[in-house]
Amino acid sequence: MAASTVVTDREDDLALARTLADVADTITLSRFAAHDLRVDRKPDRTPVTDADLAVEDAVRSELATRRPGDAVIGEERGGTATGGRAWMLDPIDGTKNFLRGVPAWATLIALVDGGRPVVGVISAPALCRRWWAAEGGGAHACGADGAVGTIAVSAVAELGDAYVSTTDLGSWSRHWSRDTYLALVDACWESRGFGDFWQHCLVAEGAIDLAAEPIVNPWDVAAVQVIVEQAGGRFTDLTGAPTHDGGNALSSNGMLHTDALALLALRRSP
């Protein structure tokens, strides 16, 4: 397939992903802070709401019509990749925030082709923010005023000047090593817990420099990977493999990545 055709296809897929995000936003905003929100617990004890299910079902319905030959893998309804094209959906990333009325939650939509994320959209309507990217097309974002801008990672070159974030410090004890994350924190200038999708988007737009997570699912970070990479950054798992399905994640501006990995490699201390 000619390169120009690939670009055109990616643009079409990105346009569809943004349309799917519009569908999701309509549902999530209507249920955010709703008094009759229904909440259940999944087997892993994480919460799932009727809004999560409604978003995933609506997006799946659209994809069944618009891309019937593509696989779909979602956090709530599952699915299996076949090695070709697969859409990955996280209907509400940050469900605990959604439940508590904290506006830092988003719908994540990614297209994975041949095992590599090539299109990603992250829509956070309660924050009035959206980020998106397609392979070869750069990364972009818009805010409440609707103005679209190209985004890029920071130029911070030393850990001592870096801003690092994670989702939950306790998860480092359970899934990697609390001590190694704290070693990274100590090496950096500032640390915060922006959490979930948001910290990676902040890396992509250059507001912070590193975001690390000891446990993730593929649908948590497939969209993140393409957005961070297209913004000029680097995305890997904590071993340095450039993958969205390694079970953990590190995003950075690229210049800090190797040093951060070296600290996090001293994992699972006794």
FISEZA-910649 format. One line per 4 residues: number of its first residue (from 1); their letters; for each residue x, y, z of C-alpha. Coordinates in nm, 3 decimals. Example, Ala and Ser with C-alpha at 12.3 -4.5 7.8 and 13.67 -1.06 7.14 Angstrom:
<nodes>
1	AS	1.230:-0.450:0.780; 1.367:-0.106:0.714 $
</nodes>
This chain:
<nodes>
1	MAAS	0.000:0.000:0.000; 0.138:0.343:-0.093; 0.242:0.575:0.190; -0.013:0.839:0.088 $
5	TVVT	-0.290:0.580:0.109; -0.178:0.481:0.458; -0.187:0.844:0.570; -0.535:0.887:0.425 $
9	DRED	-0.656:0.573:0.600; -0.508:0.695:0.929; -0.681:1.030:0.886; -1.013:0.854:0.825 $
13	DLAL	-0.961:0.633:1.130; -0.872:0.934:1.343; -1.182:1.120:1.225; -1.390:0.819:1.323 $
17	ARTL	-1.220:0.794:1.662; -1.301:1.158:1.731; -1.663:1.097:1.632; -1.674:0.801:1.870 $
21	ADVA	-1.539:1.027:2.144; -1.826:1.270:2.076; -2.071:0.982:2.125; -1.899:0.889:2.451 $
25	DTIT	-1.894:1.247:2.582; -2.269:1.282:2.538; -2.326:0.977:2.756; -2.064:1.042:3.024 $
29	LSRF	-2.153:1.407:3.080; -2.519:1.317:3.118; -2.434:1.066:3.392; -2.153:1.252:3.571 $
33	AAHD	-2.268:1.333:3.925; -2.608:1.175:3.855; -2.795:1.078:4.171; -2.926:0.758:4.015 $
37	LRVD	-2.588:0.633:3.888; -2.573:0.256:3.924; -2.245:0.110:4.050; -2.128:-0.252:4.062 $
41	RKPD	-1.801:-0.421:4.154; -1.604:-0.626:3.905; -1.418:-0.942:4.014; -1.101:-0.737:4.070 $
45	RTPV	-1.304:-0.510:4.304; -1.277:-0.207:4.078; -1.601:-0.016:4.023; -1.805:-0.016:3.704 $
49	TDAD	-2.101:0.213:3.644; -2.395:0.205:3.408; -2.219:0.489:3.226; -1.911:0.270:3.157 $
53	LAVE	-2.132:0.003:3.005; -2.345:0.248:2.807; -2.039:0.415:2.654; -1.874:0.090:2.552 $
57	DAVR	-2.197:-0.047:2.405; -2.259:0.272:2.206; -1.906:0.283:2.067; -1.918:-0.086:1.979 $
61	SELA	-2.245:-0.030:1.795; -2.091:0.252:1.590; -1.786:0.041:1.507; -2.003:-0.254:1.403 $
65	TRRP	-2.155:-0.025:1.141; -1.853:0.180:1.040; -1.572:-0.077:1.071; -1.741:-0.420:1.071 $
69	GDAV	-1.420:-0.605:0.986; -1.223:-0.469:1.282; -1.189:-0.640:1.619; -1.301:-0.451:1.929 $
73	IGEE	-1.147:-0.494:2.275; -1.303:-0.309:2.566; -1.248:-0.293:2.938; -1.605:-0.393:3.018 $
77	RGGT	-1.709:-0.631:2.737; -1.375:-0.790:2.658; -1.271:-0.908:2.314; -0.974:-1.069:2.143 $
81	ATGG	-0.720:-0.925:1.903; -0.641:-1.125:1.591; -0.314:-0.953:1.500; -0.481:-0.718:1.253 $
85	RAWM	-0.684:-0.408:1.325; -0.837:-0.382:1.671; -1.006:-0.091:1.848; -0.927:-0.064:2.218 $
89	LDPI	-1.180:0.108:2.442; -1.169:0.233:2.797; -1.513:0.388:2.834; -1.426:0.576:3.154 $
93	DGTK	-1.064:0.586:3.264; -1.073:0.721:3.618; -1.404:0.565:3.723; -1.328:0.632:4.092 $
97	NFLR	-1.295:1.002:4.010; -1.616:0.983:3.807; -1.795:0.835:4.109; -1.667:1.098:4.350 $
101	GVPA	-1.743:1.398:4.130; -1.376:1.464:4.049; -1.361:1.585:3.686; -1.035:1.403:3.597 $
105	WATL	-1.175:1.112:3.394; -1.181:1.037:3.022; -1.284:0.804:2.744; -0.985:0.640:2.573 $
109	IALV	-1.013:0.514:2.216; -0.723:0.361:2.023; -0.676:0.174:1.699; -0.408:-0.093:1.715 $
113	DGGR	-0.286:-0.226:1.382; -0.047:-0.521:1.371; 0.010:-0.492:1.745; 0.102:-0.122:1.735 $
117	PVVG	-0.122:0.170:1.836; -0.161:0.398:1.534; -0.455:0.620:1.632; -0.549:0.752:1.975 $
121	VISA	-0.810:0.985:2.119; -0.845:1.078:2.486; -1.151:1.286:2.567; -1.200:1.442:2.910 $
125	PALC	-1.520:1.645:2.873; -1.550:1.747:3.239; -1.204:1.903:3.206; -1.305:2.052:2.868 $
129	RRWW	-0.999:1.886:2.717; -0.930:1.640:2.437; -0.604:1.499:2.299; -0.555:1.301:1.978 $
133	AAEG	-0.292:1.168:1.739; -0.243:0.944:1.440; 0.079:0.780:1.332; 0.281:1.026:1.123 $
137	GGAH	0.046:1.317:1.190; 0.169:1.472:1.513; -0.027:1.515:1.835; -0.297:1.772:1.900 $
141	ACGA	-0.525:1.899:2.175; -0.810:2.138:2.228; -0.971:2.303:2.528; -1.293:2.476:2.626 $
145	DGAV	-1.261:2.741:2.355; -1.236:2.474:2.083; -0.903:2.606:1.955; -0.685:2.322:1.826 $
149	GTIA	-0.311:2.326:1.884; -0.017:2.097:1.816; 0.139:1.966:2.136; 0.496:1.864:2.214 $
153	VSAV	0.688:1.723:2.507; 0.918:1.931:2.725; 1.288:1.993:2.673; 1.389:1.909:3.032 $
157	AELG	1.710:1.709:3.009; 1.799:1.630:3.373; 1.602:1.430:3.629; 1.688:1.695:3.887 $
161	DAYV	1.478:1.942:3.689; 1.195:1.699:3.611; 0.833:1.678:3.719; 0.712:1.318:3.774 $
165	STTD	0.366:1.177:3.839; 0.203:0.844:3.919; -0.151:0.723:3.985; -0.135:0.554:4.326 $
169	LGSW	0.175:0.517:4.543; 0.027:0.210:4.712; 0.015:0.024:4.381; 0.395:0.034:4.363 $
173	SRHW	0.415:-0.179:4.677; 0.172:-0.432:4.534; 0.294:-0.452:4.175; 0.655:-0.338:4.143 $
177	SRDT	0.861:-0.170:4.417; 0.767:0.129:4.627; 1.133:0.193:4.702; 1.235:0.221:4.337 $
181	YLAL	0.953:0.464:4.260; 1.053:0.674:4.560; 1.411:0.667:4.432; 1.281:0.817:4.108 $
185	VDAC	1.083:1.076:4.304; 1.393:1.167:4.506; 1.592:1.210:4.184; 1.335:1.448:4.038 $
189	WESR	1.254:1.809:4.117; 0.883:1.763:4.196; 0.632:1.478:4.217; 0.255:1.472:4.194 $
193	GFGD	-0.026:1.218:4.158; -0.223:1.348:3.860; -0.306:0.987:3.783; -0.447:0.772:3.507 $
197	FWQH	-0.466:0.916:3.154; -0.415:1.277:3.259; -0.052:1.248:3.366; 0.045:1.099:3.029 $
201	CLVA	-0.140:1.375:2.844; 0.047:1.629:3.055; 0.371:1.462:2.945; 0.261:1.485:2.582 $
205	EGAI	0.188:1.856:2.609; 0.509:1.933:2.800; 0.350:2.031:3.132; 0.528:1.750:3.317 $
209	DLAA	0.818:1.530:3.213; 0.757:1.174:3.339; 0.458:0.954:3.423; 0.507:0.606:3.565 $
213	EPIV	0.257:0.331:3.647; 0.335:-0.013:3.794; 0.013:-0.171:3.667; -0.197:-0.094:3.359 $
217	NPWD	-0.420:-0.274:3.111; -0.369:-0.240:2.735; -0.680:-0.022:2.696; -0.544:0.214:2.963 $
221	VAAV	-0.242:0.314:2.758; -0.285:0.224:2.389; -0.415:0.573:2.310; -0.155:0.722:2.543 $
225	QVIV	0.131:0.556:2.354; 0.051:0.703:2.015; -0.023:1.049:2.157; 0.300:1.064:2.359 $
229	EQAG	0.511:0.932:2.073; 0.357:1.167:1.818; 0.423:1.454:2.059; 0.793:1.367:2.041 $
233	GRFT	0.812:1.165:2.360; 0.885:0.805:2.444; 0.652:0.539:2.580; 0.755:0.194:2.710 $
237	DLTG	0.678:-0.053:2.982; 0.900:-0.045:3.290; 1.152:-0.280:3.129; 1.198:-0.042:2.835 $
241	APTH	0.994:-0.234:2.577; 0.794:0.003:2.353; 0.461:-0.169:2.411; 0.116:-0.087:2.544 $
245	DGGN	0.054:-0.440:2.673; 0.349:-0.496:2.907; 0.138:-0.454:3.219; 0.300:-0.128:3.331 $
249	ALSS	0.403:0.200:3.173; 0.649:0.486:3.159; 0.600:0.792:2.943; 0.851:1.073:2.916 $
253	NGML	0.984:1.353:2.702; 1.240:1.101:2.574; 1.550:1.265:2.716; 1.482:1.141:3.069 $
257	HTDA	1.362:0.795:2.981; 1.681:0.593:3.011; 1.773:0.744:3.347; 1.422:0.684:3.481 $
261	LALL	1.426:0.322:3.364; 1.761:0.267:3.533; 1.616:0.370:3.869; 1.300:0.168:3.821 $
265	ALRR	1.502:-0.140:3.717; 1.613:-0.187:4.078; 1.275:-0.345:4.139; 1.126:-0.593:4.380 $
269	SP	1.376:-0.531:4.654; 1.344:-0.776:4.946 $
</nodes>
